[in-house]
Amino acid sequence: MRVRPVILATCVLVLAGCGSEGTVAPRPETTIGSVPKQTSTQATTTAPSAPAGGGTTTSGGSGGGASGKSLFASNGCVSCHTYKPAGSNAKIGPDLDKLSQYATQAKQPLPQFVRTSIVDPNAYVQPGFPRGVMPTFASLSKSQVDALVTFLTKGS
């Protein structure tokens, strides 16, 4: 007879813990504009990029800066970040025109800071922004990450 109240209490606690909140995900308090949906993942896997250490670019590429800019746009970075060289002024994520300042705060050299921020965005999160919002781009090839790093550091 004592088992029944224990089972009932356990069920009540489990159901109370579930709640009706659903899955909680970090969202910015204020969103300015909208994030466009990516219609194709092809640009993230076939975009031309500059090889590390100089050398020749892949066919159709015009160096790290140009392909970095196209990667910046095609991967949706323009939807969340302000960065003048890309013509973006979104306010969801940190202002990338201030990358040098952020790298100094993180006590890292600028190129290393930018590279880490692309492939492991939660390694350092700028104060005032929530963790876990920026997706990781670790699936980009080394040459694509190099192109993005070049594009993001040349104007900073």
C-alpha positions as CSV (number, residue, x, y, z in Angstrom):
1,M,0.0,0.0,0.0
2,R,2.9,2.4,0.6
3,V,4.1,1.9,-3.0
4,R,1.1,3.6,-4.5
5,P,1.8,7.1,-2.9
6,V,5.4,6.9,-3.9
7,I,4.5,6.1,-7.5
8,L,1.9,8.9,-7.5
9,A,4.4,11.4,-6.1
10,T,7.1,10.4,-8.6
11,C,4.6,10.9,-11.5
12,V,3.5,14.3,-10.2
13,L,7.2,15.4,-9.9
14,V,8.0,14.2,-13.4
15,L,5.1,15.9,-15.0
16,A,5.7,19.1,-13.1
17,G,9.3,19.1,-14.3
18,C,8.2,18.8,-17.9
19,G,6.2,21.9,-17.9
20,S,4.7,23.4,-21.0
21,E,7.6,25.7,-21.9
22,G,8.8,23.5,-24.7
23,T,12.4,23.6,-25.8
24,V,14.2,26.7,-24.7
25,A,16.6,28.2,-27.2
26,P,18.7,31.4,-26.8
27,R,17.2,34.3,-28.7
28,P,18.3,37.9,-28.8
29,E,16.0,40.2,-26.9
30,T,15.7,42.5,-30.0
31,T,15.9,41.4,-33.5
32,I,16.3,44.0,-36.2
33,G,15.5,42.7,-39.7
34,S,15.1,39.0,-40.6
35,V,17.5,36.1,-41.3
36,P,17.0,34.9,-44.8
37,K,16.8,31.2,-45.3
38,Q,19.7,29.5,-47.1
39,T,18.4,27.9,-50.2
40,S,21.4,25.9,-51.1
41,T,24.3,24.4,-49.3
42,Q,26.3,24.2,-52.5
43,A,28.0,27.5,-51.9
44,T,29.5,26.3,-48.6
45,T,31.2,23.4,-50.2
46,T,32.2,24.6,-53.7
47,A,33.0,28.2,-53.3
48,P,36.5,29.1,-54.6
49,S,39.1,30.0,-52.0
50,A,42.7,31.0,-51.6
51,P,45.1,28.3,-50.6
52,A,47.3,28.7,-47.5
53,G,50.7,30.1,-48.1
54,G,50.0,31.8,-51.4
55,G,50.1,29.6,-54.5
56,T,47.4,29.5,-57.1
57,T,43.7,29.8,-56.5
58,T,41.1,27.3,-57.5
59,S,39.5,27.9,-60.9
60,G,37.2,31.0,-60.8
61,G,38.7,32.3,-57.6
62,S,40.1,35.8,-57.3
63,G,42.0,35.5,-54.0
64,G,41.2,35.2,-50.4
65,G,39.4,38.6,-50.1
66,A,37.0,38.0,-52.9
67,S,36.1,34.5,-52.1
68,G,36.0,35.3,-48.4
69,K,33.4,38.0,-49.2
70,S,31.3,35.5,-51.1
71,L,31.6,32.9,-48.4
72,F,30.7,35.6,-45.8
73,A,27.5,36.2,-47.7
74,S,26.7,32.6,-48.7
75,N,27.0,31.3,-45.2
76,G,24.6,33.8,-43.8
77,C,27.1,35.9,-41.8
78,V,25.6,39.1,-43.3
79,S,22.3,38.2,-41.6
80,C,23.7,38.5,-38.1
81,H,26.8,40.7,-38.2
82,T,27.7,44.3,-39.2
83,Y,30.8,44.4,-41.4
84,K,31.3,47.3,-43.7
85,P,33.5,45.5,-46.3
86,A,30.6,43.1,-46.8
87,G,28.0,45.8,-46.8
88,S,26.1,44.2,-43.9
89,N,24.6,46.0,-40.9
90,A,22.8,43.3,-39.0
91,K,22.6,43.6,-35.2
92,I,22.1,40.1,-34.0
93,G,25.7,39.2,-33.5
94,P,28.8,41.3,-32.6
95,D,29.9,44.1,-34.9
96,L,32.8,42.6,-36.9
97,D,34.2,46.0,-37.7
98,K,35.5,45.8,-34.1
99,L,37.3,42.5,-34.5
100,S,40.6,43.9,-33.5
101,Q,39.1,45.2,-30.2
102,Y,37.5,41.8,-29.5
103,A,40.7,39.9,-30.2
104,T,42.6,42.2,-27.7
105,Q,39.9,41.5,-25.1
106,A,40.3,37.8,-25.7
107,K,44.1,38.2,-25.5
108,Q,44.6,36.5,-28.9
109,P,46.3,37.6,-32.1
110,L,43.6,38.8,-34.6
111,P,44.0,36.0,-37.2
112,Q,43.9,33.2,-34.6
113,F,40.9,34.9,-32.8
114,V,39.0,35.1,-36.1
115,R,39.8,31.5,-37.1
116,T,38.8,30.1,-33.7
117,S,35.6,32.2,-33.7
118,I,34.6,30.6,-37.1
119,V,35.3,27.0,-36.2
120,D,34.5,27.1,-32.4
121,P,32.3,30.1,-31.8
122,N,31.8,29.4,-28.1
123,A,35.5,29.4,-27.3
124,Y,35.1,33.2,-26.7
125,V,31.8,35.0,-26.7
126,Q,31.9,38.7,-26.7
127,P,30.3,40.1,-23.5
128,G,26.7,41.1,-24.1
129,F,25.9,38.2,-26.5
130,P,24.6,34.8,-25.5
131,R,26.5,31.6,-25.9
132,G,25.3,29.0,-28.4
133,V,23.6,31.3,-30.9
134,M,26.3,31.4,-33.6
135,P,26.6,28.1,-35.5
136,T,30.0,26.4,-35.9
137,F,31.5,26.4,-39.4
138,A,34.0,23.7,-38.6
139,S,32.7,21.8,-41.7
140,L,34.3,24.5,-44.0
141,S,37.5,23.4,-45.7
142,K,40.8,24.9,-44.4
143,S,41.0,27.0,-47.6
144,Q,37.5,28.4,-47.1
145,V,38.3,29.3,-43.5
146,D,41.6,30.9,-44.6
147,A,39.6,32.9,-47.2
148,L,37.2,34.1,-44.5
149,V,40.0,34.9,-42.1
150,T,41.7,37.0,-44.8
151,F,38.5,38.8,-45.6
152,L,37.7,39.5,-42.0
153,T,41.2,40.6,-40.9
154,K,42.2,42.8,-43.9
155,G,39.6,45.4,-43.1
156,S,40.0,45.3,-39.3
